[in-house]
Amino acid sequence: MNTEKFARTLSSLLRPLALVLGGFAALITGACNDSDDDLPLFGRLDCQNYCERAKDCNDNTNVDNCVDNCIENMGDCQADEQQDALDQLNMCSDVACNDFTGCSIDAGLTCYFGL
């Protein structure tokens, strides 16, 4: 077999393998990132508005801790349910305080079960 032909054949076989391995490495690296990083900016704003309303309804609420918990919880939502849960949280920031807890529970159910 010709050395040049062998080198071209080997090269043509290694390129796709390198691409596949590179893609696999990118998927693994992406999977290891915190899901919090995936929360869009408007989701963070929804959490901020929600927590400010929580503070209005209960003076003992620490807004910074609430926002951190909200972002973490929204990051744990089912991917296809996250936007609906954020929309629900956004609605909670406008409800009366006596309806706030129920609204929060609804947002959690939307997050995890799509209800």
N, CA, C and O atoms as CSV, one atom per row, in Angstrom:
chain,resi,resn,atom,element,x,y,z
A,1,MET,N,N,0.843,-1.170,0.000
A,1,MET,CA,C,0.000,0.000,0.000
A,1,MET,C,C,0.891,1.236,0.000
A,1,MET,O,O,1.926,1.263,0.665
A,2,ASN,N,N,0.495,2.231,-0.727
A,2,ASN,CA,C,1.203,3.488,-0.845
A,2,ASN,C,C,1.115,4.233,0.486
A,2,ASN,O,O,0.036,4.314,1.073
A,3,THR,N,N,2.236,4.779,0.972
A,3,THR,CA,C,2.285,5.478,2.253
A,3,THR,C,C,1.407,6.720,2.239
A,3,THR,O,O,0.725,7.016,3.219
A,4,GLU,N,N,1.426,7.440,1.132
A,4,GLU,CA,C,0.608,8.661,1.029
A,4,GLU,C,C,-0.882,8.319,1.051
A,4,GLU,O,O,-1.673,9.002,1.701
A,5,LYS,N,N,-1.250,7.268,0.345
A,5,LYS,CA,C,-2.654,6.841,0.319
A,5,LYS,C,C,-3.089,6.368,1.709
A,5,LYS,O,O,-4.204,6.654,2.144
A,6,PHE,N,N,-2.208,5.646,2.401
A,6,PHE,CA,C,-2.499,5.182,3.748
A,6,PHE,C,C,-2.718,6.368,4.688
A,6,PHE,O,O,-3.652,6.357,5.490
A,7,ALA,N,N,-1.869,7.385,4.595
A,7,ALA,CA,C,-1.985,8.571,5.446
A,7,ALA,C,C,-3.302,9.295,5.185
A,7,ALA,O,O,-3.954,9.738,6.132
A,8,ARG,N,N,-3.711,9.427,3.911
A,8,ARG,CA,C,-4.995,10.072,3.585
A,8,ARG,C,C,-6.168,9.263,4.120
A,8,ARG,O,O,-7.129,9.831,4.640
A,9,THR,N,N,-6.098,7.959,3.998
A,9,THR,CA,C,-7.172,7.102,4.494
A,9,THR,C,C,-7.276,7.198,6.016
A,9,THR,O,O,-8.368,7.322,6.570
A,10,LEU,N,N,-6.132,7.141,6.671
A,10,LEU,CA,C,-6.117,7.256,8.130
A,10,LEU,C,C,-6.649,8.623,8.564
A,10,LEU,O,O,-7.427,8.721,9.513
A,11,SER,N,N,-6.233,9.649,7.880
A,11,SER,CA,C,-6.696,11.005,8.192
A,11,SER,C,C,-8.204,11.126,7.989
A,11,SER,O,O,-8.887,11.751,8.799
A,12,SER,N,N,-8.725,10.539,6.923
A,12,SER,CA,C,-10.166,10.624,6.661
A,12,SER,C,C,-10.966,9.845,7.703
A,12,SER,O,O,-12.132,10.159,7.940
A,13,LEU,N,N,-10.374,8.860,8.312
A,13,LEU,CA,C,-11.063,8.105,9.367
A,13,LEU,C,C,-10.971,8.808,10.718
A,13,LEU,O,O,-11.899,8.721,11.522
A,14,LEU,N,N,-9.874,9.498,10.973
A,14,LEU,CA,C,-9.677,10.133,12.270
A,14,LEU,C,C,-10.461,11.432,12.417
A,14,LEU,O,O,-10.876,11.763,13.527
A,15,ARG,N,N,-10.675,12.173,11.346
A,15,ARG,CA,C,-11.405,13.443,11.442
A,15,ARG,C,C,-12.815,13.255,11.996
A,15,ARG,O,O,-13.182,13.937,12.952
A,16,PRO,N,N,-13.619,12.351,11.426
A,16,PRO,CA,C,-14.970,12.172,12.009
A,16,PRO,C,C,-14.922,11.699,13.460
A,16,PRO,O,O,-15.741,12.109,14.283
A,17,LEU,N,N,-13.961,10.837,13.763
A,17,LEU,CA,C,-13.831,10.358,15.139
A,17,LEU,C,C,-13.500,11.516,16.073
A,17,LEU,O,O,-14.057,11.603,17.167
A,18,ALA,N,N,-12.604,12.404,15.658
A,18,ALA,CA,C,-12.246,13.565,16.468
A,18,ALA,C,C,-13.457,14.481,16.651
A,18,ALA,O,O,-13.660,15.010,17.744
A,19,LEU,N,N,-14.257,14.678,15.617
A,19,LEU,CA,C,-15.454,15.512,15.725
A,19,LEU,C,C,-16.464,14.914,16.693
A,19,LEU,O,O,-17.055,15.625,17.505
A,20,VAL,N,N,-16.655,13.621,16.601
A,20,VAL,CA,C,-17.603,12.952,17.497
A,20,VAL,C,C,-17.125,13.047,18.940
A,20,VAL,O,O,-17.908,13.360,19.836
A,21,LEU,N,N,-15.843,12.780,19.167
A,21,LEU,CA,C,-15.307,12.868,20.526
A,21,LEU,C,C,-15.351,14.294,21.056
A,21,LEU,O,O,-15.628,14.505,22.237
A,22,GLY,N,N,-15.082,15.275,20.201
A,22,GLY,CA,C,-15.173,16.674,20.608
A,22,GLY,C,C,-16.593,17.065,20.969
A,22,GLY,O,O,-16.816,17.766,21.956
A,23,GLY,N,N,-17.555,16.614,20.174
A,23,GLY,CA,C,-18.964,16.891,20.472
A,23,GLY,C,C,-19.397,16.245,21.770
A,23,GLY,O,O,-20.127,16.844,22.560
A,24,PHE,N,N,-18.948,15.028,21.987
A,24,PHE,CA,C,-19.283,14.327,23.217
A,24,PHE,C,C,-18.699,15.051,24.423
A,24,PHE,O,O,-19.362,15.180,25.452
A,25,ALA,N,N,-17.458,15.524,24.303
A,25,ALA,CA,C,-16.826,16.264,25.399
A,25,ALA,C,C,-17.595,17.556,25.688
A,25,ALA,O,O,-17.757,17.939,26.847
A,26,ALA,N,N,-18.065,18.222,24.639
A,26,ALA,CA,C,-18.847,19.455,24.834
A,26,ALA,C,C,-20.156,19.165,25.551
A,26,ALA,O,O,-20.572,19.937,26.414
A,27,LEU,N,N,-20.809,18.060,25.205
A,27,LEU,CA,C,-22.056,17.692,25.883
A,27,LEU,C,C,-21.820,17.391,27.353
A,27,LEU,O,O,-22.595,17.808,28.213
A,28,ILE,N,N,-20.755,16.670,27.635
A,28,ILE,CA,C,-20.442,16.334,29.024
A,28,ILE,C,C,-20.131,17.599,29.810
A,28,ILE,O,O,-20.602,17.757,30.936
A,29,THR,N,N,-19.351,18.496,29.236
A,29,THR,CA,C,-19.014,19.743,29.912
A,29,THR,C,C,-20.261,20.562,30.167
A,29,THR,O,O,-20.419,21.117,31.255
A,30,GLY,N,N,-21.148,20.650,29.193
A,30,GLY,CA,C,-22.390,21.393,29.355
A,30,GLY,C,C,-23.291,20.773,30.397
A,30,GLY,O,O,-23.978,21.491,31.124
A,31,ALA,N,N,-23.305,19.476,30.486
A,31,ALA,CA,C,-24.160,18.794,31.454
A,31,ALA,C,C,-23.693,19.025,32.880
A,31,ALA,O,O,-24.482,18.915,33.818
A,32,CYS,N,N,-22.425,19.340,33.050
A,32,CYS,CA,C,-21.898,19.551,34.390
A,32,CYS,C,C,-22.082,20.974,34.890
A,32,CYS,O,O,-21.810,21.247,36.060
A,33,ASN,N,N,-22.527,21.874,34.056
A,33,ASN,CA,C,-22.755,23.246,34.484
A,33,ASN,C,C,-23.957,23.307,35.401
A,33,ASN,O,O,-24.869,22.487,35.297
A,34,ASP,N,N,-23.959,24.288,36.306
A,34,ASP,CA,C,-25.114,24.492,37.185
A,34,ASP,C,C,-26.315,24.863,36.346
A,34,ASP,O,O,-26.207,25.648,35.404
A,35,SER,N,N,-27.454,24.302,36.684
A,35,SER,CA,C,-28.665,24.637,35.939
A,35,SER,C,C,-29.093,26.079,36.194
A,35,SER,O,O,-29.857,26.640,35.409
A,36,ASP,N,N,-28.610,26.694,37.292
A,36,ASP,CA,C,-28.941,28.083,37.571
A,36,ASP,C,C,-28.487,29.006,36.450
A,36,ASP,O,O,-29.116,30.030,36.181
A,37,ASP,N,N,-27.369,28.627,35.790
A,37,ASP,CA,C,-26.838,29.448,34.718
A,37,ASP,C,C,-27.775,29.467,33.529
A,37,ASP,O,O,-27.682,30.359,32.685
A,38,ASP,N,N,-28.674,28.504,33.446
A,38,ASP,CA,C,-29.585,28.412,32.312
A,38,ASP,C,C,-30.820,29.286,32.473
A,38,ASP,O,O,-31.591,29.437,31.525
A,39,LEU,N,N,-31.022,29.860,33.642
A,39,LEU,CA,C,-32.195,30.683,33.873
A,39,LEU,C,C,-32.010,32.009,33.149
A,39,LEU,O,O,-31.043,32.728,33.402
A,40,PRO,N,N,-32.928,32.334,32.253
A,40,PRO,CA,C,-32.782,33.578,31.499
A,40,PRO,C,C,-32.930,34.797,32.398
A,40,PRO,O,O,-33.470,34.713,33.501
A,41,LEU,N,N,-32.439,35.931,31.906
A,41,LEU,CA,C,-32.477,37.167,32.686
A,41,LEU,C,C,-33.888,37.503,33.137
A,41,LEU,O,O,-34.093,37.885,34.290
A,42,PHE,N,N,-34.871,37.367,32.240
A,42,PHE,CA,C,-36.238,37.687,32.652
A,42,PHE,C,C,-36.713,36.762,33.755
A,42,PHE,O,O,-37.562,37.152,34.557
A,43,GLY,N,N,-36.190,35.548,33.818
A,43,GLY,CA,C,-36.527,34.639,34.912
A,43,GLY,C,C,-35.985,35.142,36.233
A,43,GLY,O,O,-36.642,35.027,37.267
A,44,ARG,N,N,-34.789,35.698,36.197
A,44,ARG,CA,C,-34.203,36.276,37.405
A,44,ARG,C,C,-35.022,37.483,37.859
A,44,ARG,O,O,-35.210,37.701,39.055
A,45,LEU,N,N,-35.505,38.259,36.897
A,45,LEU,CA,C,-36.350,39.407,37.236
A,45,LEU,C,C,-37.681,38.952,37.817
A,45,LEU,O,O,-38.194,39.572,38.749
A,46,ASP,N,N,-38.247,37.874,37.277
A,46,ASP,CA,C,-39.486,37.323,37.835
A,46,ASP,C,C,-39.268,36.904,39.285
A,46,ASP,O,O,-40.122,37.144,40.139
A,47,CYS,N,N,-38.121,36.277,39.565
A,47,CYS,CA,C,-37.803,35.878,40.939
A,47,CYS,C,C,-37.656,37.108,41.833
A,47,CYS,O,O,-38.135,37.112,42.967
A,48,GLN,N,N,-37.003,38.139,41.333
A,48,GLN,CA,C,-36.826,39.361,42.113
A,48,GLN,C,C,-38.179,39.991,42.441
A,48,GLN,O,O,-38.425,40.361,43.588
A,49,ASN,N,N,-39.052,40.115,41.448
A,49,ASN,CA,C,-40.386,40.694,41.672
A,49,ASN,C,C,-41.200,39.845,42.643
A,49,ASN,O,O,-41.875,40.375,43.525
A,50,TYR,N,N,-41.134,38.532,42.476
A,50,TYR,CA,C,-41.842,37.609,43.353
A,50,TYR,C,C,-41.376,37.790,44.807
A,50,TYR,O,O,-42.190,37.851,45.729
A,51,CYS,N,N,-40.070,37.874,44.989
A,51,CYS,CA,C,-39.527,37.975,46.349
A,51,CYS,C,C,-39.803,39.331,46.984
A,51,CYS,O,O,-39.973,39.427,48.199
A,52,GLU,N,N,-39.846,40.352,46.188
A,52,GLU,CA,C,-40.225,41.661,46.729
A,52,GLU,C,C,-41.678,41.641,47.202
A,52,GLU,O,O,-42.010,42.241,48.224
A,53,ARG,N,N,-42.537,40.953,46.462
A,53,ARG,CA,C,-43.927,40.803,46.898
A,53,ARG,C,C,-44.006,39.946,48.152
A,53,ARG,O,O,-44.803,40.224,49.048
A,54,ALA,N,N,-43.183,38.908,48.217
A,54,ALA,CA,C,-43.143,38.073,49.417
A,54,ALA,C,C,-42.752,38.913,50.630
A,54,ALA,O,O,-43.295,38.723,51.718
A,55,LYS,N,N,-41.826,39.826,50.447
A,55,LYS,CA,C,-41.404,40.729,51.533
A,55,LYS,C,C,-42.549,41.654,51.930
A,55,LYS,O,O,-42.736,41.934,53.114
A,56,ASP,N,N,-43.327,42.138,50.936
A,56,ASP,CA,C,-44.494,42.978,51.233
A,56,ASP,C,C,-45.502,42.221,52.092
A,56,ASP,O,O,-46.132,42.794,52.981
A,57,CYS,N,N,-45.644,40.931,51.816
A,57,CYS,CA,C,-46.641,40.119,52.516
A,57,CYS,C,C,-46.128,39.569,53.846
A,57,CYS,O,O,-46.923,39.229,54.721
A,58,ASN,N,N,-44.804,39.480,54.006
A,58,ASN,CA,C,-44.229,38.947,55.237
A,58,ASN,C,C,-42.905,39.660,55.492
A,58,ASN,O,O,-41.916,39.416,54.800
A,59,ASP,N,N,-42.893,40.533,56.479
A,59,ASP,CA,C,-41.691,41.322,56.777
A,59,ASP,C,C,-40.471,40.476,57.097
A,59,ASP,O,O,-39.344,40.955,56.977
A,60,ASN,N,N,-40.672,39.234,57.501
A,60,ASN,CA,C,-39.549,38.362,57.858
A,60,ASN,C,C,-38.828,37.785,56.642
A,60,ASN,O,O,-37.814,37.105,56.800
A,61,THR,N,N,-39.320,38.038,55.454
A,61,THR,CA,C,-38.715,37.496,54.240
A,61,THR,C,C,-37.427,38.247,53.916
A,61,THR,O,O,-37.412,39.475,53.837
A,62,ASN,N,N,-36.360,37.497,53.731
A,62,ASN,CA,C,-35.088,38.056,53.285
A,62,ASN,C,C,-35.087,37.978,51.758
A,62,ASN,O,O,-35.023,36.886,51.194
A,63,VAL,N,N,-35.157,39.118,51.095
A,63,VAL,CA,C,-35.316,39.153,49.642
A,63,VAL,C,C,-34.136,38.479,48.940
A,63,VAL,O,O,-34.340,37.729,47.986
A,64,ASP,N,N,-32.916,38.732,49.393
A,64,ASP,CA,C,-31.748,38.143,48.735
A,64,ASP,C,C,-31.768,36.619,48.821
A,64,ASP,O,O,-31.511,35.934,47.830
A,65,ASN,N,N,-32.074,36.090,50.007
A,65,ASN,CA,C,-32.170,34.627,50.151
A,65,ASN,C,C,-33.311,34.077,49.315
A,65,ASN,O,O,-33.183,33.022,48.694
A,66,CYS,N,N,-34.422,34.788,49.300
A,66,CYS,CA,C,-35.577,34.365,48.522
A,66,CYS,C,C,-35.227,34.285,47.037
A,66,CYS,O,O,-35.573,33.314,46.364
A,67,VAL,N,N,-34.538,35.313,46.530
A,67,VAL,CA,C,-34.160,35.327,45.113
A,67,VAL,C,C,-33.222,34.170,44.809
A,67,VAL,O,O,-33.390,33.487,43.799
A,68,ASP,N,N,-32.234,33.940,45.674
A,68,ASP,CA,C,-31.305,32.822,45.464
A,68,ASP,C,C,-32.044,31.491,45.430
A,68,ASP,O,O,-31.785,30.650,44.569
A,69,ASN,N,N,-32.974,31.302,46.379
A,69,ASN,CA,C,-33.758,30.059,46.414
A,69,ASN,C,C,-34.649,29.933,45.184
A,69,ASN,O,O,-34.785,28.848,44.617
A,70,CYS,N,N,-35.247,31.030,44.777
A,70,CYS,CA,C,-36.127,31.033,43.613
A,70,CYS,C,C,-35.357,30.633,42.359
A,70,CYS,O,O,-35.810,29.795,41.580
A,71,ILE,N,N,-34.188,31.241,42.173
A,71,ILE,CA,C,-33.378,30.927,40.992
A,71,ILE,C,C,-32.962,29.463,41.003
A,71,ILE,O,O,-32.994,28.790,39.974
A,72,GLU,N,N,-32.574,28.981,42.172
A,72,GLU,CA,C,-32.193,27.568,42.288
A,72,GLU,C,C,-33.373,26.650,41.964
A,72,GLU,O,O,-33.228,25.676,41.226
A,73,ASN,N,N,-34.533,26.970,42.520
A,73,ASN,CA,C,-35.715,26.141,42.277
A,73,ASN,C,C,-36.166,26.199,40.824
A,73,ASN,O,O,-36.549,25.177,40.254
A,74,MET,N,N,-36.124,27.373,40.223
A,74,MET,CA,C,-36.508,27.489,38.820
A,74,MET,C,C,-35.519,26.751,37.923
A,74,MET,O,O,-35.888,26.225,36.874
A,75,GLY,N,N,-34.258,26.720,38.352
A,75,GLY,CA,C,-33.263,25.957,37.602
A,75,GLY,C,C,-33.508,24.465,37.667
A,75,GLY,O,O,-33.055,23.721,36.798
A,76,ASP,N,N,-34.230,24.016,38.701
A,76,ASP,CA,C,-34.548,22.598,38.855
A,76,ASP,C,C,-35.849,22.202,38.171
A,76,ASP,O,O,-36.210,21.025,38.160
A,77,CYS,N,N,-36.558,23.175,37.598
A,77,CYS,CA,C,-37.823,22.868,36.913
A,77,CYS,C,C,-37.587,21.939,35.730
A,77,CYS,O,O,-36.495,21.883,35.164
A,78,GLN,N,N,-38.641,21.212,35.373
A,78,GLN,CA,C,-38.601,20.481,34.119
A,78,GLN,C,C,-38.376,21.505,33.014
A,78,GLN,O,O,-38.989,22.572,33.030
A,79,ALA,N,N,-37.517,21.202,32.069
A,79,ALA,CA,C,-37.135,22.180,31.046
A,79,ALA,C,C,-38.343,22.741,30.302
A,79,ALA,O,O,-38.394,23.938,30.017
A,80,ASP,N,N,-39.297,21.902,29.993
A,80,ASP,CA,C,-40.456,22.365,29.228
A,80,ASP,C,C,-41.498,23.053,30.109
A,80,ASP,O,O,-42.481,23.585,29.592
A,81,GLU,N,N,-41.304,23.053,31.410
A,81,GLU,CA,C,-42.249,23.684,32.328
A,81,GLU,C,C,-41.712,24.986,32.920
A,81,GLU,O,O,-42.458,25.731,33.556
A,82,GLN,N,N,-40.433,25.263,32.716
A,82,GLN,CA,C,-39.804,26.401,33.374
A,82,GLN,C,C,-40.478,27.722,33.013
A,82,GLN,O,O,-40.752,28.530,33.900
A,83,GLN,N,N,-40.747,27.955,31.751
A,83,GLN,CA,C,-41.335,29.231,31.354
A,83,GLN,C,C,-42.730,29.405,31.943
A,83,GLN,O,O,-43.079,30.502,32.380
A,84,ASP,N,N,-43.530,28.346,31.961
A,84,ASP,CA,C,-44.860,28.437,32.562
A,84,ASP,C,C,-44.766,28.742,34.066
A,84,ASP,O,O,-45.566,29.510,34.601
A,85,ALA,N,N,-43.786,28.135,34.733
A,85,ALA,CA,C,-43.604,28.394,36.159
A,85,ALA,C,C,-43.161,29.837,36.393
A,85,ALA,O,O,-43.609,30.478,37.345
A,86,LEU,N,N,-42.293,30.345,35.538
A,86,LEU,CA,C,-41.869,31.742,35.664
A,86,LEU,C,C,-43.033,32.689,35.413
A,86,LEU,O,O,-43.160,33.711,36.088
A,87,ASP,N,N,-43.880,32.356,34.450
A,87,ASP,CA,C,-45.072,33.175,34.198
A,87,ASP,C,C,-45.978,33.176,35.424
A,87,ASP,O,O,-46.542,34.208,35.788
A,88,GLN,N,N,-46.114,32.016,36.057
A,88,GLN,CA,C,-46.932,31.911,37.264
A,88,GLN,C,C,-46.331,32.757,38.392
A,88,GLN,O,O,-47.059,33.447,39.107
A,89,LEU,N,N,-45.010,32.703,38.551
A,89,LEU,CA,C,-44.363,33.534,39.573
A,89,LEU,C,C,-44.597,35.011,39.296
A,89,LEU,O,O,-44.839,35.792,40.216
A,90,ASN,N,N,-44.525,35.384,38.045
A,90,ASN,CA,C,-44.761,36.772,37.664
A,90,ASN,C,C,-46.175,37.199,38.069
A,90,ASN,O,O,-46.380,38.317,38.542
A,91,MET,N,N,-47.139,36.307,37.881
A,91,MET,CA,C,-48.517,36.604,38.289
A,91,MET,C,C,-48.610,36.730,39.809
A,91,MET,O,O,-49.379,37.543,40.321
A,92,CYS,N,N,-47.830,35.931,40.525
A,92,CYS,CA,C,-47.863,35.976,41.995
A,92,CYS,C,C,-47.429,37.337,42.528
A,92,CYS,O,O,-47.871,37.746,43.602
A,93,SER,N,N,-46.587,38.030,41.808
A,93,SER,CA,C,-46.110,39.318,42.304
A,93,SER,C,C,-47.207,40.373,42.300
A,93,SER,O,O,-47.021,41.464,42.839
A,94,ASP,N,N,-48.366,40.055,41.687
A,94,ASP,CA,C,-49.478,41.008,41.629
A,94,ASP,C,C,-50.690,40.591,42.456
A,94,ASP,O,O,-51.682,41.318,42.481
A,95,VAL,N,N,-50.641,39.444,43.133
A,95,VAL,CA,C,-51.819,38.979,43.868
A,95,VAL,C,C,-51.847,39.572,45.273
A,95,VAL,O,O,-50.831,40.037,45.790
A,96,ALA,N,N,-53.017,39.545,45.870
A,96,ALA,CA,C,-53.175,39.993,47.254
A,96,ALA,C,C,-52.409,39.048,48.182
A,96,ALA,O,O,-52.222,37.870,47.876
A,97,CYS,N,N,-51.980,39.580,49.302
A,97,CYS,CA,C,-51.175,38.779,50.227
A,97,CYS,C,C,-51.889,37.513,50.697
A,97,CYS,O,O,-51.244,36.485,50.905
A,98,ASN,N,N,-53.206,37.572,50.867
A,98,ASN,CA,C,-53.904,36.373,51.333
A,98,ASN,C,C,-53.979,35.296,50.243
A,98,ASN,O,O,-54.316,34.151,50.543
A,99,ASP,N,N,-53.674,35.637,48.993
A,99,ASP,CA,C,-53.636,34.654,47.905
A,99,ASP,C,C,-52.207,34.271,47.519
A,99,ASP,O,O,-51.995,33.418,46.656
A,100,PHE,N,N,-51.232,34.908,48.166
A,100,PHE,CA,C,-49.840,34.739,47.758
A,100,PHE,C,C,-49.336,33.312,47.960
A,100,PHE,O,O,-48.679,32.762,47.076
A,101,THR,N,N,-49.629,32.716,49.092
A,101,THR,CA,C,-49.147,31.362,49.370
A,101,THR,C,C,-49.708,30.364,48.368
A,101,THR,O,O,-48.976,29.516,47.857
A,102,GLY,N,N,-50.993,30.459,48.087
A,102,GLY,CA,C,-51.598,29.562,47.107
A,102,GLY,C,C,-50.996,29.743,45.729
A,102,GLY,O,O,-50.787,28.772,45.002
A,103,CYS,N,N,-50.720,30.984,45.371
A,103,CYS,CA,C,-50.099,31.262,44.081
A,103,CYS,C,C,-48.700,30.653,44.016
A,103,CYS,O,O,-48.299,30.109,42.987
A,104,SER,N,N,-47.969,30.747,45.110
A,104,SER,CA,C,-46.620,30.176,45.168
A,104,SER,C,C,-46.663,28.662,45.001
A,104,SER,O,O,-45.831,28.081,44.303
A,105,ILE,N,N,-47.630,28.034,45.642
A,105,ILE,CA,C,-47.781,26.581,45.516
A,105,ILE,C,C,-48.113,26.219,44.072
A,105,ILE,O,O,-47.585,25.245,43.537
A,106,ASP,N,N,-48.977,26.995,43.448
A,106,ASP,CA,C,-49.317,26.750,42.043
A,106,ASP,C,C,-48.082,26.851,41.146
A,106,ASP,O,O,-47.921,26.058,40.219
A,107,ALA,N,N,-47.214,27.822,41.421
A,107,ALA,CA,C,-45.984,27.974,40.629
A,107,ALA,C,C,-45.093,26.748,40.793
A,107,ALA,O,O,-44.494,26.280,39.825
A,108,GLY,N,N,-45.005,26.227,42.017
A,108,GLY,CA,C,-44.214,25.013,42.255
A,108,GLY,C,C,-44.778,23.814,41.538
A,108,GLY,O,O,-44.033,23.023,40.960
A,109,LEU,N,N,-46.090,23.671,41.570
A,109,LEU,CA,C,-46.728,22.557,40.857
A,109,LEU,C,C,-46.517,22.681,39.347
A,109,LEU,O,O,-46.298,21.686,38.657
A,110,THR,N,N,-46.587,23.905,38.851
A,110,THR,CA,C,-46.343,24.134,37.430
A,110,THR,C,C,-44.914,23.755,37.073
A,110,THR,O,O,-44.664,23.161,36.024
A,111,CYS,N,N,-43.980,24.101,37.947
A,111,CYS,CA,C,-42.575,23.831,37.720
A,111,CYS,C,C,-42.305,22.334,37.604
A,111,CYS,O,O,-41.636,21.886,36.673
A,112,TYR,N,N,-42.820,21.580,38.540
A,112,TYR,CA,C,-42.469,20.166,38.611
A,112,TYR,C,C,-43.409,19.242,37.860
A,112,TYR,O,O,-42.998,18.173,37.410
A,113,PHE,N,N,-44.667,19.639,37.720
A,113,PHE,CA,C,-45.639,18.719,37.115
A,113,PHE,C,C,-46.371,19.289,35.929
A,113,PHE,O,O,-47.126,18.575,35.270
A,114,GLY,N,N,-46.166,20.566,35.640
A,114,GLY,CA,C,-46.844,21.177,34.494
A,114,GLY,C,C,-48.320,21.417,34.749
A,114,GLY,O,O,-49.090,21.552,33.799
A,115,LEU,N,N,-48.733,21.474,35.998
A,115,LEU,CA,C,-50.154,21.679,36.323
A,115,LEU,C,C,-50.530,23.133,36.255
A,115,LEU,O,O,-51.685,23.484,36.499
